[in-house]
Amino acid sequence: MTYEPANANWNLAVFGTNLTNERLINSGFFHGIWGFDFATVGRPREAGVQMNFKFK
């Protein structure tokens, strides 16, 4: 989400991914006898703030 006032030289953004911190497997290979041979897990909860200035 980004906030940018009218006629301003700056903006402010906030962002986030996996805000519920869900644990999941993105991909992998399932072997019937041994279970997962390998797996790629999802990224943890991430959030951030970004502020930009425009210089003229």
C-alpha positions in Angstrom: 0.0 0.0 0.0 1.4 3.4 -1.0 0.5 6.9 0.3 1.5 9.8 -1.9 0.1 13.3 -1.1 -1.0 15.5 -4.0 1.8 17.9 -5.1 4.3 16.3 -2.8 7.9 15.2 -3.5 7.7 12.1 -1.3 5.7 8.9 -0.8 5.4 6.2 1.9 4.8 2.5 1.3 4.2 -0.4 3.6 4.3 -4.0 2.5 4.2 -7.5 3.8 4.2 -11.2 2.8 3.0 -14.3 4.7 1.6 -12.1 7.5 0.0 -15.1 9.2 3.4 -16.8 9.3 1.9 -19.9 7.7 4.4 -22.8 7.4 4.2 -24.4 4.0 6.1 -26.5 1.4 6.4 -24.8 -2.0 7.7 -27.8 -3.9 9.4 -31.2 -3.4 9.6 -34.8 -4.5 7.4 -37.3 -2.7 8.6 -40.9 -2.6 5.9 -43.4 -1.5 8.1 -45.3 0.9 10.4 -42.6 2.3 8.2 -39.6 2.3 9.7 -36.3 1.1 13.1 -36.7 -0.4 13.6 -33.0 -0.6 11.4 -29.9 -0.1 11.5 -26.1 -0.5 9.8 -24.3 2.4 8.0 -21.0 2.1 9.5 -17.7 3.3 8.7 -16.6 6.8 6.7 -13.5 7.8 8.2 -10.4 6.2 7.1 -6.8 6.5 8.7 -3.4 5.7 8.3 0.3 5.2 9.8 2.3 2.3 10.0 6.1 1.9 11.0 7.8 -1.3 11.9 11.4 -1.9 12.0 13.1 -5.4 14.7 15.8 -5.8 14.3 18.4 -8.5 
